């Protein structure tokens, strides 16, 4: 499947989750522009460093860029270089659509795909490679499907820094109080290790505890429900 066919495949997938997408008709070169109250994927969006295959707009907000590649391409490499270059080089006349700037990036989210369904054994060459550029330690990850416009807006409105501050400020007394969880020292260390991993941006966390060591009591720490 070449890039042109990949785009047709992406068009259909984007429409299924709520985006207006048609890479043959909804193109910047054909006059398509962002519109209030319309979630649209505009094809061939021009940047100062070339043309992004799609620019995602929620109303007048530029929320993402997508690169579509041929079936044999390594999508993680495309995300790390081409997508990031486009995200840095939004044209001056398009600055009115920006929602912020993060470490030089002017678009919060980037995506790359070659049209393959997600295969765990081929993570760099299947699925949809995604990265949140708003924080430097956000690692790329592979999605099994596209994020809807509502999902994008929800993600955009999340303030991870504030959430992490709240996590650090949460009182610890309930963990050690005899009338609270009354955790043992090793349980407290487990809770702290997991919270530190969450704040560092780690997505996959494994907490292994032997039978009888108080797993249920340990995970009652309310922050675990947010992992």
C-alpha positions in Angstrom: 0.0 0.0 0.0 1.6 3.3 -1.1 1.1 6.7 0.5 -1.9 7.7 -1.6 -3.8 4.5 -0.6 -2.7 5.0 3.0 -4.4 8.4 3.0 -7.7 6.9 1.7 -7.5 4.3 4.5 -6.8 7.1 7.1 -9.7 9.2 5.7 -12.1 6.4 6.5 -10.7 5.8 10.0 -10.8 9.5 10.9 -14.4 9.8 9.8 -15.4 6.9 12.0 -14.2 8.7 15.1 -15.7 12.1 14.2 -13.3 14.0 12.0 -14.3 15.5 8.7 -11.7 13.9 6.5 -11.3 13.6 2.7 -7.7 14.0 1.5 -8.8 14.5 -2.1 -11.3 17.3 -1.5 -10.5 18.8 1.9 -7.1 20.2 1.0 -5.5 23.5 1.8 -4.6 24.0 -1.8 -8.3 23.7 -2.7 -9.3 26.4 -0.3 -10.2 24.3 2.8 -9.6 26.3 6.0 -10.4 25.8 9.6 -14.0 26.6 10.6 -15.7 27.3 13.9 -17.6 24.3 15.3 -16.1 21.9 12.8 -13.6 19.2 13.5 -11.6 18.8 10.3 -8.5 17.1 9.0 -7.1 19.4 6.3 -4.8 17.5 3.8 -1.5 18.9 2.5 -1.1 21.6 5.2 1.8 23.8 4.3 4.5 24.6 6.9 7.8 26.4 6.5 9.5 23.0 6.2 7.2 21.2 3.7 3.7 19.9 3.7 2.2 17.8 6.5 -0.2 15.1 5.2 -3.0 16.3 7.5 -3.5 19.1 10.0 -6.1 18.4 12.6 -8.4 21.3 13.7 -10.9 21.4 16.4 -12.7 24.5 15.4 -10.0 27.1 14.9 -7.5 25.3 17.1 -4.6 23.5 15.4 -4.3 20.4 17.6 -2.3 17.8 15.6 -0.3 16.8 12.5 -0.4 13.4 10.8 2.1 11.8 8.4 0.9 9.0 6.2 3.6 6.7 4.8 3.8 3.6 2.6 3.2 0.2 4.2 6.9 -0.7 4.4 8.0 2.6 6.2 9.2 2.7 9.8 6.6 5.1 11.4 8.5 5.8 14.6 11.4 7.3 12.6 8.9 9.5 10.7 7.4 10.7 13.9 10.8 11.6 15.4 12.1 13.6 12.5 9.6 14.7 9.8 6.6 15.2 12.1 8.6 17.1 14.7 10.1 19.4 12.0 6.6 20.3 10.8 5.5 20.9 14.3 8.3 23.4 14.8 7.8 25.2 11.5 4.2 26.5 11.4 3.9 29.5 9.1 3.5 33.0 10.5 0.2 33.4 8.8 -1.1 30.3 10.6 -0.1 31.4 14.1 -3.7 32.5 14.8 -4.6 28.8 15.1 -1.9 27.9 17.7 -2.9 26.8 21.2 0.6 27.3 22.7 4.3 26.6 22.3 6.2 23.8 24.0 10.0 23.5 23.8 9.9 25.0 20.3 7.0 22.9 19.1 3.9 24.8 18.0 1.6 21.8 17.7 0.7 19.7 20.8 0.2 16.3 19.2 1.8 14.4 16.3 0.9 11.1 14.6 2.4 8.8 12.0 1.0 5.7 10.4 1.6 3.4 7.4 -1.9 2.0 7.4 -1.0 -1.3 9.1 -3.2 -2.6 11.8 -1.4 -2.7 15.2 0.8 -5.8 15.6 2.6 -6.1 19.0 5.6 -7.8 17.4 6.1 -5.0 14.9 5.5 -2.0 17.1 7.7 0.4 15.1 6.0 -0.6 11.8 2.3 -0.9 12.6 -0.6 0.9 14.4 -0.5 4.7 14.9 2.5 6.2 16.4 1.6 9.2 18.7 3.5 11.7 20.8 2.4 14.5 23.1 5.0 17.2 22.5 4.0 19.4 25.4 6.4 17.8 27.8 10.0 16.8 26.9 9.9 13.5 28.7 6.6 12.3 27.0 7.7 9.3 25.0 6.1 8.2 21.7 3.5 5.4 22.0 1.6 3.2 19.6 -2.2 3.6 19.5 -4.6 1.0 18.1 -7.0 3.6 16.8 -7.4 7.3 16.2 -8.3 9.8 18.9 -11.6 11.5 18.5 -12.0 15.3 18.5 -13.5 15.1 22.0 -10.6 13.0 23.1 -8.1 15.4 21.6 -9.7 18.4 23.4 -9.9 16.5 26.7 -6.2 15.6 26.3 -5.4 19.2 25.4 -7.1 20.5 28.5 -5.3 18.2 30.9 -2.7 20.0 32.9 -0.2 17.3 33.9 2.0 19.7 35.8 -0.8 20.8 38.1 -1.9 17.2 38.6 1.7 16.2 39.6 1.9 19.1 42.0 -1.4 18.0 43.6 0.0 14.4 43.8 3.2 15.6 45.6 1.1 17.8 48.0 -1.3 15.1 49.0 -1.0 14.5 52.8 0.8 11.3 53.8 -0.6 11.0 57.3 -3.5 8.7 56.2 -1.0 6.2 55.0 0.7 5.8 58.3 -2.1 6.6 60.8 -3.3 3.7 62.8 -6.9 4.7 62.0 -6.1 5.0 58.3 -4.2 2.6 56.1 -1.4 2.1 58.7 1.0 0.9 56.0 4.3 -0.8 56.7 7.6 0.8 55.6 8.0 -1.4 52.5 4.4 -0.5 51.5 5.2 3.2 51.9 8.3 2.8 49.7 6.2 1.0 47.0 3.7 3.8 47.0 6.4 6.5 46.8 8.2 4.6 43.9 5.0 4.4 41.9 4.1 8.1 42.5 7.7 9.1 41.4 7.3 7.1 38.3 3.9 8.8 37.5 5.4 12.2 38.0 8.4 11.3 35.7 5.9 10.5 32.9 6.3 6.7 33.0 3.2 5.0 31.5 3.7 1.3 32.4 4.4 0.5 36.0 4.6 -3.0 37.6 4.2 -3.4 41.3 5.0 -7.0 42.4 4.3 -8.1 46.0 4.2 -11.6 47.5 1.1 -13.2 48.9 0.3 -11.9 52.3 2.3 -8.7 52.0 -0.8 -6.4 51.8 -1.3 -5.7 48.1 -5.0 -4.6 48.6 -4.1 -2.2 51.4 -1.2 -0.7 49.5 -3.2 0.0 46.3 -5.9 1.8 48.3 -3.7 4.9 48.0 -6.1 6.9 45.9 -3.5 8.1 43.4 -3.2 4.5 42.0 -6.5 4.9 40.4 -5.1 7.6 38.1 -2.2 5.4 36.7 
